[in-house]
């Protein structure tokens, strides 16, 4: 039986002041995204217009989903969900119910409003991801240590707290990239509808050295 990719549009609002508000919504369709513009400060991964193209592409994938925060027609934050890159170990199990929480980015001027937490919580609303194992890989070299003025351990705590808001927890792995620095980590949420066979397959993906699990 084919896996159901549940995509039910959710929307929330956040007042910035008496005259300005943000809309948090998703999963958004590609057509919706093409009518929006990226904030110029959303450049953590690539140039804003290039990242905008990437978001449109992800939104068009069967499993892909984009959750965004916008002020008017300007995207000021986003979260991506998609299958792991085929070159990464997380795709080697051929699992249709293993999805990656990929990029999280919020424009500098909009930090401090809890947008990351709001976007992630909206993604999991209405039990949309209960039939999925959702994972994220946290690498310290992707973190904005300079912009946040946090050290690597405080940033790690911040990311753990963010992921725990939707029930994601730390999982062990022997993945070389994650093991290359003690601040890196794998965080996972196993939906309540995920079968035991998928959990066992994920264990085999997490550990190449089978004696470790």
Secondary structure as UniProt FT lines:
FT   STRAND          10..15
FT   STRAND          21..26
FT   HELIX           30..34
FT   STRAND          37..38
FT   TURN            40..41
FT   HELIX           48..59
FT   STRAND          65..71
FT   TURN            72..73
FT   STRAND          74..82
FT   TURN            86..87
FT   HELIX           89..91
FT   TURN            92..93
FT   TURN            96..97
FT   STRAND          98..106
FT   HELIX           108..110
FT   TURN            111..112
FT   HELIX           115..123
FT   HELIX           125..127
FT   TURN            128..131
FT   STRAND          133..138
FT   HELIX           140..142
FT   HELIX           145..148
FT   HELIX           152..164
FT   TURN            165..167
FT   STRAND          169..171
FT   HELIX           176..179
FT   TURN            182..183
FT   STRAND          185..190
FT   TURN            192..193
FT   HELIX           196..206
FT   HELIX           210..212
//
